[in-house]
Amino acid sequence: MESLYQQTQNMVSKASQLSYSGPSMLTADEKAFYYFLGSTVLNFDGVIVDAGCWLGSSSFYLGMGIQQSSKFTGAEIIYACDIFRWDKNHDQQIKKHSISLKENDDFQFLTNKFLESLKVKVITKKVDYSISPTETQYHTGEPIEALMVDAGKTPELFFNILEGYLPYCIEDKSFIFFQDYRDYFCWFIPPVVSFLDDILEPVVYLKNGGAGFRFRNKRRVLERLKEAKVMFMNDALLEKYYDKATDQIGSKHPEVFYQLNANKVALFLHQNHVTEAYFKSSENMHSVSIKNENVELFKYLKRIDSSWPVRIHDSSVQNAYRRILHGVTGKKDLKLTYISIHSIKRRVLNPIYTKIFLKRLLR
């Protein structure tokens, strides 16, 4: 796992030199991983599925990597899948690109446009992951060697994607990459994936980005997914497998470890039935209350904060604090009032902050 991460890091510079014409929300680590996966890891024994391609940047970096592979023949296929229905929350991402889209506009044509320079065959496919794969067809049946997941923004969508694609993956070969593994709003991904550790074996945790897994034990996939849904309804088990996910990461990947620990407050909010405060639009936001006094959540955050390594940015603790207030009050854009212990330590001990301070002082 350590070797795969280091090899990905070696690709960061090369991937950063690639120029994508459309908007992208990928980190430098994610761009490098997609490029590395395409250029080095894949054998092209199956197709690639990009589940939640948005405007295509993940497919682009993967495709550019494939084109550099010694195994590239031109017959490789990337299925770039999305509902292609514009969400106004993404308006900020397109301001620099002279794109004008309104709520619910179809943007599939734009994704096609941004990917047209690739030599790899990219097929954009409109899929509504809110509809169960038992009711609609996600995939046409080809073996899948790589599955990139960015559309699983709710537990329902996440389970649907796994059920719709994992049965087509290749045992002991397919790579599954969860781009939102460290995302606060997708707190449900780590416990579900750690529960499925006999199906999904961790192979890489990106310092700034998602996590990659190798697929195995194909014959038990659908059975284990049913069991995962049952587990998800049990608060004690959900917390157990969330903790298992962080323990699995451990001290070898401190950035990921501490971020998941801070993000655990989202699980606590879910257990207190306030998850809907995060997924509704701002117009429908209502004031909600937490059954158990939220002081326990703050105590949890302070415990994580006090042990946070100085070299790691503490934005996760700050954001978790803001979102607790968000969940309790229903108000958005709250100013941070939490004084992070770690933040103070960083400013005193971190040489980068000292350098910035001295520059400003001597200006």
LUMMARPA-143793 format. One line per field, with one value per residue (C-alpha): residue in three letters; z, x, y. Coordinates in nm, 2 decimals, decimal comma. Layout:
BEGIN
rest = ala  ... $
zz = Z  ... $
xx = X  ... $
yy = Y  ... $
# end
This chain:
BEGIN
rest = met  glu  ser  leu  tyr  gln  gln  thr  gln  asn  met  val  ser  lys  ala  ser  gln  leu  ser  tyr  ser  gly  pro  ser  met  leu  thr  ala  asp  glu  lys  ala  phe  tyr  tyr  phe  leu  gly  ser  thr  val  leu  asn  phe  asp  gly  val  ile  val  asp  ala  gly  cys  trp  leu  gly  ser  ser  ser  phe  tyr  leu  gly  met  gly  ile  gln  gln  ser  ser  lys  phe  thr  gly  ala  glu  ile  ile  tyr  ala  cys  asp  ile  phe  arg  trp  asp  lys  asn  his  asp  gln  gln  ile  lys  lys  his  ser  ile  ser  leu  lys  glu  asn  asp  asp  phe  gln  phe  leu  thr  asn  lys  phe  leu  glu  ser  leu  lys  val  lys  val  ile  thr  lys  lys  val  asp  tyr  ser  ile  ser  pro  thr  glu  thr  gln  tyr  his  thr  gly  glu  pro  ile  glu  ala  leu  met  val  asp  ala  gly  lys  thr  pro  glu  leu  phe  phe  asn  ile  leu  glu  gly  tyr  leu  pro  tyr  cys  ile  glu  asp  lys  ser  phe  ile  phe  phe  gln  asp  tyr  arg  asp  tyr  phe  cys  trp  phe  ile  pro  pro  val  val  ser  phe  leu  asp  asp  ile  leu  glu  pro  val  val  tyr  leu  lys  asn  gly  gly  ala  gly  phe  arg  phe  arg  asn  lys  arg  arg  val  leu  glu  arg  leu  lys  glu  ala  lys  val  met  phe  met  asn  asp  ala  leu  leu  glu  lys  tyr  tyr  asp  lys  ala  thr  asp  gln  ile  gly  ser  lys  his  pro  glu  val  phe  tyr  gln  leu  asn  ala  asn  lys  val  ala  leu  phe  leu  his  gln  asn  his  val  thr  glu  ala  tyr  phe  lys  ser  ser  glu  asn  met  his  ser  val  ser  ile  lys  asn  glu  asn  val  glu  leu  phe  lys  tyr  leu  lys  arg  ile  asp  ser  ser  trp  pro  val  arg  ile  his  asp  ser  ser  val  gln  asn  ala  tyr  arg  arg  ile  leu  his  gly  val  thr  gly  lys  lys  asp  leu  lys  leu  thr  tyr  ile  ser  ile  his  ser  ile  lys  arg  arg  val  leu  asn  pro  ile  tyr  thr  lys  ile  phe  leu  lys  arg  leu  leu  arg $
zz = 0,00  0,09  -0,24  -0,44  -0,27  -0,33  -0,70  -0,72  -0,57  -0,83  -1,09  -0,94  -1,14  -1,47  -1,41  -1,31  -1,65  -1,83  -1,92  -1,89  -2,06  -1,83  -1,46  -1,21  -0,84  -0,83  -0,59  -0,73  -0,56  -0,74  -1,08  -1,03  -0,91  -1,21  -1,45  -1,27  -1,27  -1,65  -1,75  -1,52  -1,33  -1,56  -1,80  -1,99  -1,93  -1,88  -1,92  -1,69  -1,53  -1,40  -1,18  -1,13  -1,39  -1,37  -1,64  -1,71  -1,54  -1,37  -1,71  -1,87  -1,64  -1,65  -2,03  -2,06  -1,85  -2,06  -2,38  -2,23  -2,14  -2,34  -2,36  -2,52  -2,84  -2,89  -2,81  -2,44  -2,32  -2,04  -1,95  -1,81  -1,62  -1,45  -1,43  -1,61  -1,44  -1,33  -0,96  -0,88  -0,59  -0,86  -1,01  -0,83  -1,01  -1,36  -1,32  -1,48  -1,78  -1,95  -1,89  -1,83  -1,68  -1,49  -1,23  -1,38  -1,72  -1,91  -1,94  -2,11  -2,42  -2,22  -2,08  -2,43  -2,55  -2,27  -2,34  -2,72  -2,74  -2,59  -2,81  -2,57  -2,65  -2,40  -2,39  -2,18  -2,03  -1,85  -1,53  -1,25  -0,94  -0,73  -0,92  -0,80  -1,04  -1,00  -1,18  -1,44  -1,62  -1,51  -1,71  -2,02  -1,89  -1,98  -1,71  -1,52  -1,44  -1,27  -1,10  -1,00  -0,76  -0,71  -0,73  -0,40  -0,22  0,00  0,15  -0,10  -0,40  -0,26  -0,21  -0,55  -0,72  -0,54  -0,63  -0,99  -1,07  -0,83  -0,97  -1,30  -1,14  -1,19  -0,89  -0,75  -1,03  -1,04  -0,87  -0,69  -0,61  -0,37  -0,43  -0,14  0,12  0,33  0,27  0,57  0,39  0,28  0,63  0,56  0,31  0,55  0,78  0,49  0,31  0,63  0,69  0,33  0,39  0,26  -0,07  -0,08  0,02  0,08  -0,14  -0,12  0,09  -0,07  0,15  -0,03  -0,18  -0,18  -0,12  -0,35  -0,30  -0,48  -0,55  -0,44  -0,32  -0,61  -0,53  -0,20  -0,33  -0,34  -0,01  0,17  0,03  0,18  0,51  0,49  0,46  0,78  0,95  0,84  1,03  1,36  1,54  1,75  1,45  1,23  1,49  1,53  1,16  1,14  1,42  1,23  0,92  1,11  1,30  0,96  0,84  1,16  1,20  0,85  0,70  0,97  0,74  0,65  1,00  1,17  0,91  0,94  1,32  1,29  1,03  1,28  1,42  1,10  1,21  1,56  1,39  1,17  1,48  1,63  1,31  1,19  0,87  0,67  0,77  0,54  0,23  0,19  0,00  0,20  0,13  0,31  0,61  0,94  1,30  1,45  1,79  1,90  2,15  2,36  2,45  2,18  2,44  2,39  2,03  2,12  2,38  2,11  1,87  2,14  2,22  1,85  1,82  2,12  1,97  1,62  1,47  1,42  1,06  0,95  0,87  1,12  0,88  0,94  1,31  1,22  0,96  1,19  1,46  1,20  1,08  1,43  1,47  1,12  1,22  1,55  1,43  1,06  0,97  0,70  0,65  1,02  1,13  1,32  1,69  1,79  1,91  1,80  2,03  1,73  1,54  1,82  1,83  1,46  1,47  1,74  1,63  1,26  1,08  0,78  0,99  1,16  0,82  0,71  1,04  1,00  0,64  0,74  1,04  0,83  0,53 $
xx = 0,00  0,29  0,46  0,14  0,10  0,47  0,44  0,13  0,33  0,60  0,33  0,20  0,44  0,36  -0,02  0,00  0,15  -0,16  -0,40  -0,77  -1,00  -1,29  -1,36  -1,22  -1,26  -0,98  -0,68  -0,33  -0,31  -0,63  -0,52  -0,19  -0,36  -0,59  -0,30  -0,09  -0,38  -0,42  -0,06  0,09  -0,16  -0,44  -0,41  -0,73  -0,89  -1,22  -1,38  -1,35  -1,66  -1,65  -1,96  -2,02  -1,79  -1,95  -1,77  -1,52  -1,19  -1,15  -1,21  -0,96  -0,67  -0,74  -0,77  -0,44  -0,27  -0,42  -0,28  0,07  0,04  0,25  -0,06  -0,27  -0,44  -0,72  -0,99  -1,01  -1,34  -1,43  -1,79  -1,83  -2,16  -2,37  -2,72  -2,60  -2,85  -2,70  -2,69  -2,67  -2,43  -2,16  -2,20  -1,88  -1,68  -1,76  -1,72  -1,37  -1,48  -1,75  -2,01  -2,37  -2,60  -2,92  -3,06  -3,15  -3,00  -2,87  -2,48  -2,39  -2,29  -2,03  -1,87  -1,85  -1,69  -1,42  -1,33  -1,33  -0,95  -0,88  -0,78  -0,93  -1,30  -1,51  -1,88  -2,09  -2,39  -2,68  -2,76  -2,99  -2,84  -3,14  -3,32  -3,23  -3,02  -3,29  -3,53  -3,29  -2,97  -2,65  -2,41  -2,43  -2,24  -1,87  -1,61  -1,51  -1,14  -1,17  -1,46  -1,43  -1,71  -1,79  -2,17  -2,24  -2,34  -2,60  -2,62  -2,89  -2,69  -2,38  -2,54  -2,71  -2,37  -2,21  -2,50  -2,51  -2,14  -1,95  -2,11  -1,93  -1,58  -1,30  -1,19  -0,84  -0,79  -1,04  -0,96  -1,24  -1,17  -1,39  -1,32  -1,53  -1,37  -1,26  -1,55  -1,75  -2,09  -2,00  -1,92  -2,10  -1,84  -1,57  -1,79  -1,96  -1,63  -1,46  -1,76  -1,70  -1,33  -1,36  -1,48  -1,28  -0,91  -0,75  -0,45  -0,40  -0,51  -0,43  -0,30  -0,52  -0,81  -0,99  -0,90  -0,84  -0,94  -0,89  -1,20  -1,21  -1,45  -1,69  -1,93  -2,03  -2,08  -2,46  -2,49  -2,24  -2,41  -2,74  -2,56  -2,40  -2,75  -2,86  -2,54  -2,61  -2,94  -2,76  -2,60  -2,36  -2,24  -2,21  -1,99  -1,79  -1,71  -1,63  -1,37  -1,25  -1,19  -0,98  -0,79  -0,71  -0,56  -0,36  -0,05  0,09  -0,16  -0,21  -0,37  -0,65  -0,67  -0,73  -0,97  -1,19  -1,18  -1,30  -1,56  -1,71  -1,93  -2,13  -2,21  -2,31  -2,55  -2,69  -2,76  -2,95  -3,16  -3,02  -2,85  -3,13  -3,00  -2,70  -2,87  -3,16  -3,13  -3,08  -3,44  -3,57  -3,33  -3,50  -3,38  -3,32  -3,22  -3,00  -3,15  -2,83  -2,67  -2,43  -2,16  -2,06  -1,98  -1,76  -1,58  -1,51  -1,38  -1,15  -1,01  -0,92  -0,80  -0,56  -0,38  -0,37  -0,01  0,12  0,22  -0,14  -0,38  -0,67  -0,95  -1,14  -1,19  -1,29  -1,54  -1,68  -1,74  -1,92  -2,13  -2,24  -2,37  -2,52  -2,70  -2,83  -2,94  -3,02  -2,82  -2,57  -2,24  -2,18  -1,86  -1,61  -1,59  -1,41  -1,05  -0,86  -0,59  -0,41  -0,44  -0,26  0,01  0,06  0,10  0,36  0,55  0,50  0,80  0,59  0,36  0,67  0,82  0,49  0,47  0,83  0,77  0,46  0,64  0,94  0,73 $
yy = 0,00  0,24  0,16  0,23  0,57  0,66  0,56  0,79  1,07  1,03  1,10  1,43  1,65  1,48  1,49  1,86  1,94  1,81  2,08  2,00  2,25  2,21  2,27  2,02  1,96  1,69  1,73  1,70  1,35  1,23  1,35  1,17  0,85  0,84  0,90  0,64  0,39  0,43  0,44  0,17  -0,04  -0,14  -0,44  -0,35  -0,68  -0,49  -0,15  0,15  0,30  0,66  0,67  1,05  1,20  1,55  1,75  1,48  1,56  1,22  1,05  1,29  1,21  0,84  0,86  1,05  0,78  0,50  0,67  0,66  0,29  0,04  -0,18  0,09  -0,03  0,22  -0,03  0,07  0,21  0,45  0,48  0,84  0,81  1,09  1,21  1,52  1,74  2,07  2,16  2,53  2,45  2,39  2,74  2,86  2,59  2,72  3,09  3,09  2,88  3,10  2,83  2,93  2,67  2,69  2,45  2,11  2,20  1,89  1,93  1,60  1,79  1,98  1,67  1,53  1,85  1,85  1,49  1,50  1,54  1,20  0,91  0,67  0,59  0,77  0,69  0,93  0,76  0,91  0,71  0,81  0,64  0,72  0,44  0,10  -0,12  -0,38  -0,14  0,01  -0,10  0,08  -0,14  -0,35  -0,64  -0,61  -0,69  -0,38  -0,34  0,00  0,16  0,53  0,64  1,00  0,99  0,82  1,14  0,97  0,62  0,52  0,63  0,47  0,13  0,15  0,21  -0,08  -0,32  -0,20  -0,24  -0,47  -0,79  -0,70  -0,64  -0,89  -1,09  -1,00  -0,75  -0,47  -0,14  0,05  0,42  0,62  0,98  1,09  0,86  1,15  1,38  1,50  1,47  1,11  0,99  0,66  0,54  0,44  0,22  0,05  -0,02  -0,14  -0,38  -0,51  -0,57  -0,93  -0,78  -0,46  -0,48  -0,14  -0,07  0,31  0,61  0,94  1,22  1,47  1,28  0,95  0,58  0,29  -0,08  -0,41  -0,62  -0,98  -1,26  -1,20  -1,49  -1,32  -0,96  -0,94  -1,13  -0,90  -0,59  -0,70  -0,76  -0,41  -0,25  -0,43  -0,32  0,04  0,04  -0,05  0,25  0,05  -0,15  0,16  0,33  0,00  -0,02  0,35  0,30  0,00  0,21  0,46  0,19  0,03  0,35  0,41  0,61  0,53  0,78  1,05  1,30  1,05  0,92  1,25  1,38  1,07  1,11  1,47  1,37  1,12  1,40  1,36  1,00  1,12  1,38  1,10  0,89  1,19  1,22  1,55  1,42  1,59  1,93  1,86  1,72  1,96  2,28  2,59  2,71  2,40  2,42  2,41  2,45  2,11  1,99  1,71  1,46  1,43  1,77  1,86  1,93  1,56  1,64  1,93  1,72  1,46  1,73  1,88  1,53  1,48  1,84  1,81  1,51  1,66  1,66  2,01  1,94  1,86  2,14  2,15  2,26  1,93  2,02  2,37  2,25  1,98  2,24  2,47  2,19  2,09  2,45  2,42  2,11  2,25  2,59  2,52  2,84  2,84  3,04  3,04  3,21  2,99  3,07  2,76  2,82  2,52  2,40  2,25  2,58  2,76  2,49  2,52  2,89  2,86  2,55  2,53  2,69  2,78  3,00  3,15  3,24  3,40  3,60  3,73  3,83  4,03  4,18  4,29  4,41 $
# end
